[in-house]
């Protein structure tokens, strides 16, 4: 029995209660070498790794996004790889559509435990909006496109399982907004991060003005946005923008490897409990403490009847590792 709690149902329960109270591979290799491999569109063989691990890319837009479901002991971890090398992973209409499809598939799959968002392009996470494509848009097209990109990032933020952004290169503008929608951000020390939209006489349009202040505080967020400042991964960690900063390695995937380690820490925990914890935190942080405690109580009520809770108690009593099934 898999559990999913809708926000509407949860908030209805909360209102009722409140009323009554006061050694891993690089991301490119991981996405190409083994296990279940999902591509939104057909990827040219030229865009895969060769037998020596060298990267080869295709300009085929169908290969802009690759989704890899890890297997074996890593089953439940899904890696979403951005792959637009010629455009620095910039956010195009095609990429938005493909990511929306991927996010929807992840949302429906109750067997998944965590998501890693990474880049398959060395030195780049995501450079933001595809300005070449944007320049060709009629003025009437810009608003709807930005709305769709904002909806994508909102959906990414609303995924019920933990999301980890592995930032091994530049995350600018919409690229940083994408990372901000993730639960956890891990950056290499050489990564460059910033909301630079004011340089173009616009503002962050996919949640940056809202999520950055929630991550690092209002005053610091204003400073970074007003000045269009770009900071490195080490500074991002110091400010609280990144959870961890790791020294970049020769293969350029240090943040991804740290993200994979973290996903492996999350993987064996109770999956329903993880989903409920995320929902309680995300909903509770937006309200007063009393309402937040009611949200926590409503989420806790969801884990009480689960088989996983009984398995956890049995494993503790028998001094063995629990085997949770998400039931």
Secondary structure in CASP SS format (residue, H / E / C, confidence):
PFRMAT SS
TARGET T0000
AUTHOR 0000-0000-0000
METHOD secondary structure of the structure
MODEL  1
X C 1.00
X C 1.00
X C 1.00
X C 1.00
X C 1.00
X C 1.00
X H 1.00
X H 1.00
X H 1.00
X H 1.00
X H 1.00
X H 1.00
X H 1.00
X H 1.00
X H 1.00
X H 1.00
X H 1.00
X H 1.00
X H 1.00
X C 1.00
X C 1.00
X C 1.00
X C 1.00
X C 1.00
X C 1.00
X C 1.00
X H 1.00
X H 1.00
X H 1.00
X H 1.00
X H 1.00
X H 1.00
X C 1.00
X C 1.00
X C 1.00
X E 1.00
X E 1.00
X E 1.00
X E 1.00
X C 1.00
X C 1.00
X C 1.00
X C 1.00
X C 1.00
X H 1.00
X H 1.00
X H 1.00
X C 1.00
X C 1.00
X C 1.00
X C 1.00
X C 1.00
X C 1.00
X C 1.00
X C 1.00
X C 1.00
X C 1.00
X C 1.00
X C 1.00
X C 1.00
X H 1.00
X H 1.00
X H 1.00
X C 1.00
X E 1.00
X E 1.00
X E 1.00
X E 1.00
X E 1.00
X C 1.00
X C 1.00
X H 1.00
X H 1.00
X H 1.00
X C 1.00
X C 1.00
X E 1.00
X E 1.00
X E 1.00
X E 1.00
X E 1.00
X E 1.00
X C 1.00
X C 1.00
X H 1.00
X H 1.00
X H 1.00
X C 1.00
X C 1.00
X C 1.00
X E 1.00
X C 1.00
X H 1.00
X H 1.00
X H 1.00
X H 1.00
X H 1.00
X H 1.00
X H 1.00
X H 1.00
X H 1.00
X H 1.00
X H 1.00
X H 1.00
X H 1.00
X H 1.00
X H 1.00
X H 1.00
X C 1.00
X C 1.00
X C 1.00
X C 1.00
X C 1.00
X E 1.00
X E 1.00
X E 1.00
X E 1.00
X E 1.00
X E 1.00
X C 1.00
X C 1.00
X C 1.00
X C 1.00
X E 1.00
X E 1.00
X E 1.00
X C 1.00
X C 1.00
X E 1.00
X C 1.00
X H 1.00
X H 1.00
X H 1.00
X H 1.00
X H 1.00
X H 1.00
X C 1.00
X C 1.00
X H 1.00
X H 1.00
X H 1.00
X H 1.00
X H 1.00
X H 1.00
X H 1.00
X H 1.00
X H 1.00
X H 1.00
X H 1.00
X H 1.00
X H 1.00
X H 1.00
X H 1.00
X H 1.00
X H 1.00
X H 1.00
X H 1.00
X C 1.00
X C 1.00
X C 1.00
X C 1.00
X E 1.00
X E 1.00
X E 1.00
X E 1.00
X E 1.00
X E 1.00
X C 1.00
X C 1.00
X E 1.00
X E 1.00
X E 1.00
X C 1.00
X H 1.00
X H 1.00
X H 1.00
X H 1.00
X H 1.00
X H 1.00
X H 1.00
X C 1.00
X C 1.00
X C 1.00
X E 1.00
X E 1.00
X E 1.00
X E 1.00
X E 1.00
X C 1.00
X C 1.00
X C 1.00
X E 1.00
X E 1.00
X E 1.00
X C 1.00
X C 1.00
X H 1.00
X H 1.00
X H 1.00
X H 1.00
X C 1.00
X C 1.00
X C 1.00
X C 1.00
X C 1.00
X C 1.00
X C 1.00
X H 1.00
X H 1.00
X H 1.00
X H 1.00
X H 1.00
X H 1.00
X H 1.00
X H 1.00
X H 1.00
X C 1.00
X H 1.00
X H 1.00
X H 1.00
X H 1.00
X H 1.00
X H 1.00
X H 1.00
X H 1.00
X H 1.00
X H 1.00
X C 1.00
X C 1.00
X C 1.00
X E 1.00
X E 1.00
X H 1.00
X H 1.00
X H 1.00
X H 1.00
X H 1.00
X H 1.00
X H 1.00
X C 1.00
X C 1.00
X C 1.00
X C 1.00
X E 1.00
X E 1.00
X E 1.00
X C 1.00
X C 1.00
X C 1.00
X C 1.00
X C 1.00
X C 1.00
X C 1.00
X H 1.00
X H 1.00
X H 1.00
X H 1.00
X H 1.00
X H 1.00
X H 1.00
X H 1.00
X H 1.00
X H 1.00
X H 1.00
X H 1.00
X H 1.00
X H 1.00
X C 1.00
X C 1.00
X C 1.00
X H 1.00
X H 1.00
X H 1.00
X H 1.00
X H 1.00
X H 1.00
X H 1.00
X H 1.00
X H 1.00
X H 1.00
X H 1.00
X H 1.00
X H 1.00
X H 1.00
X C 1.00
X C 1.00
X C 1.00
X C 1.00
X H 1.00
X H 1.00
X H 1.00
X H 1.00
X H 1.00
X H 1.00
X H 1.00
X H 1.00
X H 1.00
X H 1.00
X H 1.00
X H 1.00
X H 1.00
X H 1.00
X H 1.00
X H 1.00
X C 1.00
X C 1.00
X H 1.00
X H 1.00
X H 1.00
X H 1.00
X H 1.00
X H 1.00
X H 1.00
X H 1.00
X H 1.00
X H 1.00
X H 1.00
X H 1.00
X C 1.00
X C 1.00
X C 1.00
X C 1.00
X C 1.00
X C 1.00
X C 1.00
X C 1.00
X C 1.00
END
